[in-house]
Amino acid sequence: MALYKVEICGVNTAKLPLLKNDEKKELFDRILKGDKEARDLYIKGNLRLVLSIIQRFSNSNENVDDLFQIGCIGLMKAIDNFDISQNVKFSTYAVPMIIGEIRRYLRDNNSIRVSRSLRDTAYKAIYTKEALMRKNDKEPTVCEIASEIGISKEDIVFALDAIQSPVSLYEPVYSEGGDAIYIMDQISDKKNKEENWIEEIALKEAMGKLSDRENNIIKLRFFEGKTQMEVANEISISQAQVSRLEKSALKNMKNYLMGK
């Protein structure tokens, strides 16, 4: 696939505009009010994003014009579904949308055809997985998905494998101003949510306010799961002293975290 073309689908890629942040905000405000001209300008201002993404499919042997058109469809879907209240950069939201649209196109046009029934099984499993994750706030097992949709786990694994193209989590998919977006940045992490690591930082700061002995007791008790008696034996003081120091440390940490 030739990616050195200056003109793709009648668009001169050498002269594609690049929107500034204030321009993006202004245009999106107009888009939300139904301004079609603003939508067209926003699409045109993000064609560089599409061009950047289709370059990672250079080994697909697909026509660059076709991929560019499919990528533009993904871009338009991203614009129509973007929620500005989520405080997420548009490019971060749009990249997986565009990639997904291109991948669907490549799967449906692959010379090695995946049967319709196999694709249906895979998509049903994916939708069921997402529904179970939303419902239970954890990733379901293959057995749970199989039970939910009444298909054997072997068939689900085979179907999912048939529609996948292996890719490194550290593969860059887009770069803007030196900051790259990687595949792993687009994957939802249920265990390490932002609020969890913020809480961990606050906890570490609170523990930093304790004396060395109190800090050690808290680590032994709540991070290593030892009993007060085990802690007492390890640091050579009585269990009563451990209990008193533990209560004092927890009170100080609570006061620090509550801003008292």
C-alpha positions as CSV (number, residue, x, y, z in Angstrom):
1,M,0.0,0.0,0.0
2,A,1.6,3.3,-1.1
3,L,1.4,5.8,1.7
4,Y,3.6,8.4,0.0
5,K,0.7,9.6,-2.1
6,V,0.1,13.3,-1.7
7,E,-3.5,13.1,-2.8
8,I,-5.9,10.6,-1.2
9,C,-9.5,10.4,-2.3
10,G,-9.1,13.8,-3.9
11,V,-7.7,15.3,-0.6
12,N,-4.3,17.0,-0.8
13,T,-2.7,15.5,2.4
14,A,0.1,18.0,2.2
15,K,-2.3,20.8,2.9
16,L,-4.5,19.3,5.6
17,P,-5.3,21.8,8.3
18,L,-4.4,21.3,12.0
19,L,-6.9,22.7,14.5
20,K,-5.8,24.5,17.6
21,N,-7.3,23.6,21.0
22,D,-9.5,26.7,21.1
23,E,-10.7,26.1,17.6
24,K,-11.6,22.5,18.4
25,K,-13.7,23.7,21.4
26,E,-15.4,26.4,19.5
27,L,-16.3,24.0,16.6
28,F,-17.6,21.3,19.0
29,D,-19.8,23.8,20.7
30,R,-21.3,24.6,17.3
31,I,-21.6,20.9,16.4
32,L,-23.6,20.3,19.6
33,K,-26.0,23.0,18.4
34,G,-26.5,21.2,15.1
35,D,-24.1,23.3,13.0
36,K,-23.3,21.1,9.9
37,E,-20.6,23.5,8.6
38,A,-18.8,23.2,12.0
39,R,-19.0,19.4,11.7
40,D,-17.4,19.5,8.2
41,L,-14.6,21.8,9.5
42,Y,-14.0,19.5,12.4
43,I,-13.8,16.5,10.2
44,K,-11.4,18.2,7.9
45,G,-9.3,19.4,10.8
46,N,-8.9,15.8,12.0
47,L,-8.0,14.1,8.7
48,R,-4.4,14.1,9.7
49,L,-5.4,11.8,12.6
50,V,-7.0,9.4,10.0
51,L,-3.9,9.6,7.8
52,S,-1.7,8.8,10.7
53,I,-3.7,5.8,11.8
54,I,-3.9,4.1,8.3
55,Q,-0.2,4.1,8.1
56,R,-0.1,1.3,10.7
57,F,-2.0,-0.9,8.2
58,S,0.7,-0.5,5.5
59,N,1.2,-4.3,5.3
60,S,-2.5,-5.0,4.6
61,N,-2.1,-4.6,0.8
62,E,-5.4,-2.7,0.8
63,N,-5.9,0.4,-1.4
64,V,-4.9,3.5,0.6
65,D,-7.9,5.4,-0.8
66,D,-10.3,2.7,0.6
67,L,-8.7,2.7,4.0
68,F,-8.8,6.5,4.2
69,Q,-12.5,6.5,3.4
70,I,-13.2,3.8,6.0
71,G,-11.1,5.7,8.5
72,C,-13.1,8.9,7.8
73,I,-16.3,6.9,8.6
74,G,-14.8,6.0,12.0
75,L,-13.8,9.6,12.5
76,M,-17.4,10.8,11.8
77,K,-18.8,8.2,14.2
78,A,-16.4,9.4,16.9
79,I,-17.5,13.0,16.4
80,D,-21.1,12.1,16.5
81,N,-20.7,10.1,19.7
82,F,-18.0,12.1,21.6
83,D,-19.0,13.3,25.0
84,I,-17.2,16.5,26.0
85,S,-18.3,16.1,29.6
86,Q,-15.9,13.1,30.1
87,N,-12.8,15.4,30.1
88,V,-11.0,13.1,27.5
89,K,-9.1,14.4,24.5
90,F,-11.0,13.8,21.3
91,S,-8.0,12.0,19.7
92,T,-7.9,9.5,22.6
93,Y,-11.6,8.7,22.0
94,A,-11.4,8.7,18.2
95,V,-8.3,6.5,17.7
96,P,-9.9,3.2,18.8
97,M,-13.1,4.1,16.9
98,I,-11.2,4.7,13.7
99,I,-9.0,1.6,14.2
100,G,-12.1,-0.5,14.9
101,E,-13.8,0.7,11.7
102,I,-10.7,-0.2,9.6
103,R,-10.3,-3.6,11.3
104,R,-14.0,-4.5,10.6
105,Y,-13.4,-3.6,7.0
106,L,-10.3,-5.7,6.7
107,R,-12.0,-8.6,8.4
108,D,-14.9,-8.5,6.1
109,N,-12.7,-8.2,3.0
110,N,-10.0,-10.6,4.0
111,S,-9.0,-13.1,1.3
112,I,-9.1,-15.8,4.0
113,R,-12.8,-15.5,4.8
114,V,-14.2,-16.0,8.2
115,S,-17.7,-17.6,8.0
116,R,-20.7,-15.5,8.9
117,S,-21.7,-17.9,11.7
118,L,-18.2,-17.7,13.2
119,R,-18.2,-13.9,13.1
120,D,-21.7,-13.9,14.7
121,T,-20.5,-16.1,17.5
122,A,-17.5,-13.9,18.1
123,Y,-19.5,-10.7,18.1
124,K,-22.1,-12.2,20.4
125,A,-19.4,-13.2,22.8
126,I,-17.8,-9.8,22.7
127,Y,-21.2,-8.0,23.4
128,T,-22.0,-10.5,26.2
129,K,-18.6,-9.9,27.7
130,E,-19.1,-6.1,27.7
131,A,-22.6,-6.5,29.2
132,L,-21.3,-8.8,32.0
133,M,-18.4,-6.4,32.8
134,R,-20.9,-3.5,33.1
135,K,-23.2,-5.6,35.3
136,N,-20.6,-7.2,37.6
137,D,-17.7,-4.7,37.3
138,K,-15.3,-7.5,36.6
139,E,-14.1,-9.3,33.5
140,P,-16.2,-12.5,33.0
141,T,-14.6,-15.9,32.4
142,V,-15.1,-17.8,29.1
143,C,-17.3,-20.2,31.0
144,E,-19.5,-17.4,32.2
145,I,-19.9,-16.0,28.7
146,A,-20.6,-19.5,27.4
147,S,-23.3,-20.1,30.0
148,E,-24.9,-16.7,29.3
149,I,-25.3,-17.2,25.5
150,G,-25.6,-21.0,25.4
151,I,-22.5,-21.7,23.3
152,S,-19.6,-24.0,24.2
153,K,-16.5,-22.3,25.5
154,E,-14.5,-24.1,22.9
155,D,-16.6,-22.6,20.1
156,I,-16.3,-19.1,21.7
157,V,-12.5,-19.3,21.9
158,F,-12.2,-20.5,18.3
159,A,-14.5,-17.8,17.0
160,L,-12.7,-15.0,18.9
161,D,-9.3,-16.3,17.7
162,A,-10.6,-16.4,14.1
163,I,-11.4,-12.6,14.0
164,Q,-8.3,-11.4,15.9
165,S,-5.1,-10.1,14.5
166,P,-2.3,-10.2,17.1
167,V,-0.8,-6.8,18.0
168,S,1.6,-5.5,20.6
169,L,0.1,-3.6,23.4
170,Y,3.0,-1.2,23.1
171,E,2.5,-0.5,19.4
172,P,2.0,3.2,18.9
173,V,-1.3,4.1,17.0
174,Y,-1.0,7.9,17.0
175,S,1.4,10.6,17.9
176,E,0.7,14.2,18.5
177,G,3.3,16.7,19.6
178,G,5.7,14.0,20.6
179,D,3.1,12.2,22.9
180,A,2.3,8.8,21.5
181,I,-1.0,6.9,22.1
182,Y,-0.4,3.2,22.4
183,I,-2.8,0.2,22.1
184,M,-2.6,-0.4,25.8
185,D,-3.9,3.2,26.4
186,Q,-7.2,2.3,24.8
187,I,-7.8,-0.8,27.0
188,S,-10.1,-0.5,29.9
189,D,-8.5,-1.5,33.2
190,K,-11.0,-2.5,35.9
191,K,-8.4,-3.2,38.6
192,N,-6.3,-0.1,38.3
193,K,-8.9,2.7,37.9
194,E,-7.7,6.3,38.4
195,E,-9.5,6.7,41.7
196,N,-7.6,3.6,43.0
197,W,-4.1,4.9,42.4
198,I,-5.1,8.3,43.7
199,E,-6.2,6.6,46.9
200,E,-2.9,4.7,47.1
201,I,-0.9,8.0,46.7
202,A,-2.9,9.6,49.5
203,L,-2.4,6.5,51.7
204,K,1.3,6.6,51.1
205,E,1.4,10.3,52.0
206,A,-0.5,9.7,55.2
207,M,1.8,6.9,56.2
208,G,4.7,9.2,55.5
209,K,3.5,11.3,58.4
210,L,3.9,8.5,60.9
211,S,6.9,7.7,63.1
212,D,9.1,4.9,61.9
213,R,7.7,2.4,64.4
214,E,4.1,3.3,63.6
215,N,4.8,3.0,59.9
216,N,6.3,-0.4,60.4
217,I,3.4,-1.6,62.4
218,I,0.9,-0.5,59.8
219,K,2.8,-2.2,57.0
220,L,3.1,-5.5,59.0
221,R,-0.5,-5.4,60.1
222,F,-2.3,-4.3,56.9
223,F,0.1,-5.0,54.1
224,E,1.5,-8.3,55.3
225,G,-1.6,-9.4,57.2
226,K,0.2,-10.3,60.5
227,T,-1.6,-10.4,63.8
228,Q,-0.8,-8.0,66.6
229,M,0.9,-10.9,68.5
230,E,3.1,-11.7,65.5
231,V,4.0,-8.0,65.1
232,A,4.8,-7.8,68.8
233,N,7.2,-10.7,68.6
234,E,8.9,-9.3,65.5
235,I,9.6,-5.8,66.8
236,S,10.1,-7.0,70.5
237,I,7.3,-5.1,72.3
238,S,4.1,-6.2,74.0
239,Q,0.9,-6.8,72.1
240,A,-0.7,-4.0,74.2
241,Q,1.9,-1.6,72.9
242,V,1.3,-2.7,69.4
243,S,-2.5,-2.2,69.8
244,R,-2.0,1.3,71.3
245,L,0.5,2.3,68.5
246,E,-1.7,0.9,65.8
247,K,-4.8,2.8,67.0
248,S,-2.8,6.0,67.3
249,A,-1.4,5.6,63.8
250,L,-4.8,4.9,62.3
251,K,-6.2,8.0,64.0
252,N,-3.4,10.2,62.7
253,M,-3.8,8.8,59.2
254,K,-7.5,9.4,59.3
255,N,-7.1,12.9,60.4
256,Y,-4.5,13.6,57.7
257,L,-6.7,12.1,55.0
258,M,-9.7,14.2,56.2
259,G,-7.7,17.3,56.3
260,K,-7.9,17.9,60.1
